[in-house]
Amino acid sequence: MPPEALQNASFTRCFRTNYDDIHAYLARRVDPQLADDLTAEVFARAWNAWHNAPEPARPWLFGIARHLVADRYRAQNQEDELHARLDNERTNTQDEVGGVETALDVRAAWAQLPGRDREVLALIAWDGLTVSEAAAALHLPRPAFSMRLTRARRRLKHLLEQGEPAPMIPSLERSPR
């Protein structure tokens, strides 16, 4: 098989394997229509740089997606949209957890966390990346990411314990490595 055909097949496999996860990652950060556009942009950029793509490509794709979101937020002030999305998440959390107070505690604690802490927690808890994948997506050595994650979990736990005690979200509990 010619090298170009191998490259096309490799990219196609990567696209099929990662499209849904990349789209879900983006849909949690921007509105659904914009998530569609940004997902297309992630894979367009990946295609253009495919000859230099690292193996595995998954963390690299999340890194591209993360940068696109950051670029979008820098270009537009989307603070109101973010708060609206958090309100929707609070409603979903209330349904799942079964308690308004717990959902409000978690939202308040989450809002108090620095953006850096929210990002590392979200990559693990919401996006389902492994520590190694999340570290690669943030262009950090694994030990540095692990330390950030440990500190972010500690800060979130502290914030939740400051007010009325609220149970931890199971996906934010310390996970085995």
PEMO-V301362 format. One record per residue. PHI is phi in radians with two decimals (none if undefined). PSI is psi in whole degrees, -180 to 180 (999 if undefined). NEAR is the number of other C-alpha atoms within 10 Angstrom. Layout:
BEGIN
phi=PHI psi=PSI near=NEAR
phi=PHI psi=PSI near=NEAR
END
This chain:
BEGIN
phi=none psi=133 near=5
phi=-1.08 psi=152 near=6
phi=-0.97 psi=-38 near=8
phi=-1.12 psi=-39 near=10
phi=-1.16 psi=-39 near=10
phi=-1.11 psi=-42 near=11
phi=-1.11 psi=-44 near=14
phi=-1.08 psi=-44 near=13
phi=-1.14 psi=-41 near=12
phi=-1.10 psi=-45 near=12
phi=-1.14 psi=-42 near=19
phi=-1.04 psi=-44 near=12
phi=-1.08 psi=-45 near=11
phi=-1.08 psi=-44 near=17
phi=-1.04 psi=-51 near=18
phi=-1.11 psi=-37 near=9
phi=-1.28 psi=-35 near=12
phi=-1.95 psi=-10 near=15
phi=-0.96 psi=-52 near=17
phi=-1.07 psi=-41 near=12
phi=-1.18 psi=-41 near=17
phi=-1.14 psi=-43 near=25
phi=-1.09 psi=-44 near=20
phi=-1.09 psi=-43 near=16
phi=-0.99 psi=-48 near=21
phi=-1.22 psi=-38 near=24
phi=-1.14 psi=-24 near=17
phi=-1.38 psi=-11 near=17
phi=-1.98 psi=-23 near=18
phi=-2.42 psi=172 near=19
phi=-1.16 psi=157 near=13
phi=-1.00 psi=-41 near=14
phi=-1.16 psi=-42 near=10
phi=-1.15 psi=-36 near=15
phi=-1.06 psi=-39 near=21
phi=-1.05 psi=-47 near=16
phi=-1.12 psi=-44 near=12
phi=-1.19 psi=-34 near=22
phi=-1.10 psi=-44 near=25
phi=-1.06 psi=-40 near=15
phi=-1.15 psi=-39 near=15
phi=-0.99 psi=-49 near=21
phi=-1.31 psi=-27 near=21
phi=-1.15 psi=-44 near=12
phi=-1.16 psi=-40 near=14
phi=-1.09 psi=-43 near=20
phi=-1.07 psi=-44 near=17
phi=-1.13 psi=-26 near=10
phi=-1.97 psi=16 near=11
phi=-1.02 psi=-33 near=16
phi=-1.12 psi=-20 near=11
phi=-1.93 psi=10 near=9
phi=-1.17 psi=136 near=15
phi=-1.31 psi=163 near=12
phi=-2.07 psi=123 near=8
phi=-1.34 psi=155 near=10
phi=-1.49 psi=-17 near=19
phi=-0.94 psi=-54 near=23
phi=-1.08 psi=-35 near=21
phi=-1.07 psi=-44 near=20
phi=-1.09 psi=-42 near=26
phi=-1.11 psi=-36 near=26
phi=-1.11 psi=-43 near=20
phi=-1.06 psi=-46 near=22
phi=-1.05 psi=-44 near=24
phi=-1.06 psi=-43 near=20
phi=-1.16 psi=-37 near=15
phi=-1.12 psi=-42 near=17
phi=-1.12 psi=-45 near=18
phi=-1.05 psi=-43 near=13
phi=-1.07 psi=-42 near=11
phi=-1.11 psi=-44 near=15
phi=-1.18 psi=-34 near=15
phi=-1.20 psi=-36 near=10
phi=-1.29 psi=-32 near=9
phi=-2.27 psi=143 near=9
phi=-1.47 psi=102 near=10
phi=-1.92 psi=29 near=13
phi=-1.04 psi=-43 near=10
phi=-1.12 psi=-41 near=9
phi=-1.12 psi=-40 near=13
phi=-1.08 psi=-43 near=16
phi=-1.12 psi=-39 near=12
phi=-1.11 psi=-40 near=12
phi=-1.16 psi=-38 near=16
phi=-1.15 psi=-37 near=17
phi=-1.08 psi=-41 near=15
phi=-1.12 psi=-41 near=12
phi=-1.10 psi=-39 near=15
phi=-1.06 psi=-43 near=20
phi=-1.07 psi=-46 near=15
phi=-1.09 psi=-42 near=13
phi=-1.12 psi=-39 near=19
phi=-1.05 psi=-44 near=16
phi=-1.11 psi=-45 near=12
phi=-1.27 psi=-44 near=10
phi=-1.45 psi=-29 near=15
phi=1.51 psi=13 near=11
phi=-2.56 psi=125 near=12
phi=-1.10 psi=-42 near=14
phi=-1.08 psi=-43 near=13
phi=-1.10 psi=-44 near=21
phi=-1.08 psi=-41 near=24
phi=-1.18 psi=-39 near=17
phi=-1.06 psi=-46 near=21
phi=-1.13 psi=-44 near=22
phi=-1.09 psi=-44 near=17
phi=-1.11 psi=-43 near=13
phi=-1.12 psi=-45 near=19
phi=-1.03 psi=-44 near=19
phi=-1.15 psi=-27 near=14
phi=-1.43 psi=-17 near=14
phi=-1.22 psi=144 near=16
phi=-1.09 psi=152 near=11
phi=-0.96 psi=-36 near=11
phi=-1.08 psi=-41 near=12
phi=-1.19 psi=-43 near=19
phi=-1.05 psi=-40 near=17
phi=-1.11 psi=-47 near=18
phi=-1.18 psi=-39 near=23
phi=-1.16 psi=-41 near=23
phi=-1.15 psi=-40 near=18
phi=-1.04 psi=-38 near=21
phi=-1.45 psi=-53 near=18
phi=-1.36 psi=-43 near=17
phi=-1.61 psi=-41 near=15
phi=-1.60 psi=-11 near=17
phi=1.24 psi=21 near=15
phi=-1.33 psi=152 near=19
phi=-1.32 psi=167 near=15
phi=-1.04 psi=-43 near=19
phi=-1.12 psi=-43 near=16
phi=-1.14 psi=-44 near=21
phi=-1.12 psi=-40 near=28
phi=-1.05 psi=-44 near=23
phi=-1.13 psi=-39 near=20
phi=-1.09 psi=-31 near=22
phi=-1.67 psi=4 near=20
phi=1.01 psi=45 near=13
phi=-2.10 psi=150 near=13
phi=-1.12 psi=149 near=12
phi=-0.96 psi=-45 near=16
phi=-1.08 psi=-38 near=12
phi=-1.16 psi=-42 near=11
phi=-1.12 psi=-43 near=19
phi=-1.02 psi=-40 near=18
phi=-1.15 psi=-43 near=11
phi=-1.05 psi=-43 near=17
phi=-1.12 psi=-45 near=23
phi=-1.05 psi=-46 near=16
phi=-1.16 psi=-39 near=13
phi=-1.13 psi=-43 near=20
phi=-1.07 psi=-42 near=20
phi=-1.10 psi=-44 near=13
phi=-1.15 psi=-41 near=18
phi=-1.11 psi=-45 near=22
phi=-1.06 psi=-44 near=20
phi=-1.06 psi=-45 near=12
phi=-1.10 psi=-39 near=19
phi=-1.21 psi=-31 near=21
phi=-1.46 psi=-14 near=15
phi=-1.12 psi=-45 near=11
phi=-1.54 psi=-145 near=10
phi=-1.12 psi=137 near=10
phi=-0.99 psi=134 near=12
phi=-2.28 psi=141 near=18
phi=-1.16 psi=148 near=14
phi=-1.26 psi=150 near=14
phi=-1.23 psi=127 near=14
phi=-0.93 psi=-38 near=9
phi=-1.24 psi=-11 near=13
phi=-1.71 psi=-5 near=15
phi=-1.12 psi=158 near=11
phi=-1.02 psi=126 near=11
phi=-1.82 psi=150 near=11
phi=-1.15 psi=148 near=4
phi=-1.50 psi=999 near=7
END
